[in-house]
C-alpha cells in the first residue's frame, strides 16, 4: 500500500509540474487542430478514401493523422523536455535519494502525459464531429486498442530520449527530428507514394507510419495488418526497456 501511495503522490507531483508549464501544451494540442481545420475545409476532405470503404478522406486519414500527431508530439517532445528540465533543475537528483525507482518515475511521467493526450484527442474528436461532420471509427473497441498500442510505441521512444538526453536543448532537437522525420516518411506530410520505395517501406513500419496505417484501417472498419501492430509493439517494448536500463538521475 505504501508503494502505491508513493506512486500516486509522485504522479500527482508530475501532473502539477506539467500544469505549471501549461503554455507548452499550445503546440501539441493547437497545431494538430489547426492542421485538421485547414485540411478539413479543403475539397479533398470529402473525396472517397483509397481503401474503397465508402468513408471519406477526412474520416480514414485526417482524423487518425490528427490523433497521431497529438500523441506523437506529447510523447516525443513534451515528455522528454519535462524530464530534461527536471534533471537540469536538480529535481531528479533530489528524487534519487528517496525510495523512488526509475521505473516508477518513468511510468508516472507517462501517465500524466497520456492524460494530456486523452484531453487533446477528445478535443480533436469533438471539433471533427461538430465542425466537419467527421465520422467515428467503425469499430470503437478495436480503434481504442490500436490507439493504446500506438501510444505505447510513441511513449517508449519518448522515454528513451528522456532517459539519455543530456540537456533540454538536445531533447527538443532530438524530439523534433524524430517527430518530423518519422511523420515525413510515414505519410503525415503528404502522399507516401511520392517517396522512394526504400524510404517508403521503412517509414511504413516506423511508429508514425505503422500507427497511421493501423488507425486508418480501424476507422474504415478493416483489420490492421499484423506487421504494423508488431512493429508498434517492438518499438514500445524496446524503447521502454532501454529507457529503464539507461536512465540516469543527473
Buried (B, 14 or more C-beta within 10 A) or exposed (E): EEEEEBBEEBBEBBBEBBEEEEEBBEEBBEBBBEBBBEBBEEEEBEEEBEBEBEBBBBBBBBBBBBBBBBBBBBBBBBBBBBBBBBBBEEBBEEBBEEEBBBEBBBBBBBBBBBBBBEBBBEBBBEBBEEEBEBBEBBBEEBBEBBBEBBBBBBBBBBBBBBBBBEEBEBBBEBBEEBBBEBBBBBBBEEEBEEBEEEEBEBBBBBBBBBBBBBBBBBBBBBEBBEEBBEBBBBBBEBBBEBBBEEBEBE
